[in-house]
Structures are given as C-alpha cells and as structure tokens.
Amino acid sequence: MKKKLLSLALAVVFGFSATAATPIDGEKKEIKTSESSVTWKGYKVTGEHEGTIALKSGSLEFSGKKLTGGEFVVDMTTINTTDLEAGKGKEKLDGHLAADDFFGADKHPTSKLVFKSLKAFNKNSYTVTGDLTIKGITKEVTFVITILENKATATLKVDRTKFDIKYGSSSFFDDLKDKAIYDEFDLVVNLVF
C-alpha cells in the first residue's frame, strides 16, 4: 500500500513538473486599445490630410516569442482629422469621410484585419499577408510588422478604390485636375499588448 501511494505521489509530482515546463503554444495577447493608436494620412493633388481612428479590439498570437497570427477591429465611427482645427473645415471633412462617398460608417461601423500568413525576415520583423475588410469588401494586403517587447508597429499602404471608395479618384473620373484625391492612403499602427 505504501509503495502504491509513493508511486502515485511521484507520478503526480513529475506530471505537474512536466506540464509546467511545457511552453505555451498559441498564446494570445490582447491589445491594450487605450494605449494603442491608428493614424491615417490621405493625399490629394493640392496637399494632404491626416488623422486618427480608434482601435476597437485586437490580439496578437505567439508561439514562444514567434509571432504566428493577429486580428484587429477598427471603429470607423471614430474617424478624426487632426491637421484641421474646429471651424476650419474639420467637421465637414470628418463628416464626408464617414459618409457613403468614403467609408460609410453608418452602414459599416467597423473594419477588420486578419493575418493569414507571416514570414520572419529578422529577429523582430515579419512580412504579413492578411485580409483587410472595409465597407464589407475583403481584399488581401501585405505589410511589415515589427515586434519589440510588448509593442508592435506596422505601416500599411491601402488602395481605397479596391474597397469601392472612388470619390475624387482620377482612376474613375476625368477632368478632376487639382481636385483629385490619390487612390492610396497610409495607415500607421502602434500597438501595446
């Protein structure tokens, strides 16, 4: 009887030890949305505008220290122009960006990015291919993300016309001259997790 109890005790101790030493695969780290930021910059023939948009939720997945996945949701109703002051056209531009001509925030209050594949090209950086959904339209995008400790940074160049945002695009309208808005806009994402 004592021998069976000793064997059971040793099995339990070694079983716990083996479990505790096993690394966690697929660890999901939630993004701290209040400490993270998404900034945008759009370009037109006569200049540019920039602003922010709030991250609603997000997570990065790791296997050990290796990034293996990610998913993010952006709140399109928070689109905000930061290079204009109140009363200087800011409200008009913010309203237009939220309208159907651009992001249609009433009908499509969120946009989403889901990582599909990642390829490391140095210790901290990865080339990511993912599915970006804007206005209910999903297109593949490729970008670079860099991870340092509990922070990540990514820059994306997005062709808005692929998401049916054609307003002011010389790719679709003739004779826009200096009223043309370039098809691509930039997103800079700074994440804290």
N, C-alpha and C positions, 0 to 999 in steps of 0.2 A: 504494500500500500504506500509506504514512504517513497519507494522507488518510482511509483507511478506519479505521485504528487510532485516529486523533484523533476521528473521528465516533463510534466505539464508546465511547471513553473519556468523551466529553462526554455521550453518551446514558446511560451508567451513572451518572455523577455527578449529572446532572439528574434521572434516575429515582429515585435514592436521596433526593435533596433533596425531591422532590415527595412521596415516600412518608413521609418523616419529618415533613413539615409537615401531613399529613392527620390531623385529630383522630380519636381512637379512639371509635367508636360502640359502644354496648352494653357498656361497661366494667363488669365485675362486681367488686364489692368484698366480700370475705369478712368476716363479723362476727367480732370477737375475743370468743369466748364467755366466756373467763375474766374479761374486763373489762366485760362487759355484764350487765344484770340484768333480770329479770321479777319484779315484785311483784304480789300479788293482794290484794283486800280483798272479803270477803263480809259480808253484813248479815243480821241477824235482828231480830225484834221487840225482844228484850232486849239487843241490843248488836251487836258486830261482831268479826270476826277478820281477821287479815292474815298474810301470809307471802310466801315466795319459791318460785320454781320455776326450774330450770336450763334455759338455752337450750342445745340440743344442737348446732345448726348454723344458719347463716343467711347471707344475702347481700343486698346492695342493688345494683341495676343503674342505671347512669347513662349519659346521652348528654351528654358535656361535663360541665357542672355540674348538669344537669337530671336529677332522679330519674325513672326510667322503669319500675322494677319492684322486686320483692323477694320473698323466700321464706324462711320460718323453720320450724324444727322444735324443739319443746319436749319435754323429758324428763319425762313425767308421773310417773315413779317417784321424782322428787326433790321432790315437793310437801312443803312445810315450813311449819309455823305458827311465826311469830316473836313473836306477842304473848303466848304462854303459856310458862311455864318448865317444864322437865322435872319430871315428878312432879305437875304441876298440871293434868293433863288433856291435855297436849300430845300424848303418844304416842297416846292414844285418838282425838283429833281427826285427827291425821295419818293414822292407820290407816283411819279412817272416810272421809276424803277420797279415799284411794287405793282404797277398796273399791268394789264394784259399785253401791252406793247413789249414789255420786258419780261419780268419773272412771274407775273400773275399770282401774287402772293395770297390773294383771297381764295383762289381755286387750288393752289399748290403751295400750302404754307410751309412745307419742308422740302429740302433737297437732301440727297443721300450719296455717300461714297462708300463702296465696299471693296476691300482689297481682294484680288483674285490670285495674283502671283507676286512673289518677291524674289529678287536676286541680289545678294550682298556683293558689293564691289570694293568694300574695305571694311575695317573693323566696326564702324558705326553707321555706314550709309548703305541704302538699298534702293534699287530701281524697282518701283511698284507699278504693276498694271492693275487697274481697278475699274469697276463700273460706277460711273457718275450718273445720277438721276436728277434732272432739273425739269420742271414742268411736266412730270410724268414720263419723260423721254430718257432712256438709258443709253449711254454711249461709253465706249472704252476710252480711258485716259491713261497716260504713262507719266510718271513723275519720280522725283528723288525725295526720299525722306532720310533725315539724319537723326539718330538717337544718341543723346548724351545724358547719362544718369537717369533722372526722372523727367526729362524733357525731350520733345521731338519737334523738328522743324521741317516743313515741306513747302515747296513752291510749285504751283500748277499754272499752266497756260491753258485757257479754255476757249474754244471757238463757240461763241454763243449761238451762231446760226445752226449748229447741229442740234440745238435744243429748241428750234423754232422761235428764236429771238432775232427777228430780221429788221427791226426798226432802225432806220438810218444806215443800213448796210449797203455799200456800193456794190456788193456782190449780187444784190437783188434789185436795186433801184438805180436808175440813171439820173444824171444831172443833179446830184446832191451837192456837188462842189465842196464848199467849206463846211457844209452841214453833215458830212459823212462821219459815221462812227465806225471805228475799226472793229472787225469781227472778233478778235481775240481780246480777252481781258485776263489779268493776273490775279491769282489768289496766293496769299502768304499765310500759312497756318503755323501757329506756335502753340504747342500742346504741353500741358503739365499733367503728369499722372502719378 
